[in-house]
Amino acid sequence: MGFFLLGLLLWGIAIGWIGQMLLGKGRKAGTYDWYQALIAGAVGSIGGGVLGSLLMGEGLELRIGGIVSSIVGAVIVLLIWNAVSARRA
């Protein structure tokens, strides 16, 4: 169970980091927000990945459609997060 949770944590960070790269955040070395990457990656993977895999008929196995929809989900979460943050500032 511990390795599963560690894997989910690392997967969330990786997907969130890819989402941040696609949005152009962190062009300077060391400017990534790892907390934001983890949250966006986890929420994006759960929402986009699971939903995308099921809609594409792939089931809940790790396939390319689930990975792509996880990244799309993370990008959507990051866009919403950035819009809310910009309003508060």
N, C-alpha and C positions, 0 to 999 in steps of 0.2 A: 504494500500500500504506500509506503514511504517513497519508493522509487517512482511509482505512478504519479504521485503529487509533485515530485521533483521534475518529472518529465513534462507535466502540464505547465509548471512554472516556466521552465526553459522554452517550451513551445510558445507560450504566450508572449514572452519577452522577444523571441525571434520574430514572430508575426508582427508584433507592434513595432519593432525596429524596422522591419521591411516597410511597414506602412508609413513610418516617419521618413524613411529615405525617399519613398515615392512622393511625399508631399514637400520634399526639399528641406526638411528640418534637420539640423545637425550637419550642415555643410562644413562647419569648422570642427576640427577634431575635439571630441569630448563634450559636445553641446547637446547630446541626446538626453531626453528626460526618461530615465529608465522606469520610473514609477508609472508615467503616462504610457510608456510602451507596454508594460505588463498589463495594465488595466485594459487598454485598447486591444491588445492582442488576445487577452482572455475573453473579453466580451465579443470581439469580432469573430473569434474562432467558434465560440458557442453559438452565437446568433447566425453569422454568415456561413460558417463551415458546416454546421449540422443542417441548417435549412437548405443550403446550396447542394450538399450531397444528397439529401433526400429528394429535392426537386429534380436533380439530374439522374435519379434512379440508381445511384451508386451505393446506397445503403450507408452504414456508418463506418465503412472501412476507409483507411487512409489512401486516398486517390487524388489525382491532380485536380479534379473539380472541387473537392473539399478544400484543398490547399489554396487554390485561387479564390474561392469564395470566402475563405478565412481572411485572406489579405484584403479583399474588397470590404468585408465587414469591419476590419480594423481601420481601414482608411475612412470609412463612413463615421465610425466612432471618433476618430481623431478630428475630422472636420467639424463634427458637432461640438466636441470638447473645445476646439480652438475658437469656434464662434461664441460659445458661452463665456469663455475666458476673456475674449476681446470685449464683450459687452460689459463685463464687470470692471474692466480696467478703465 
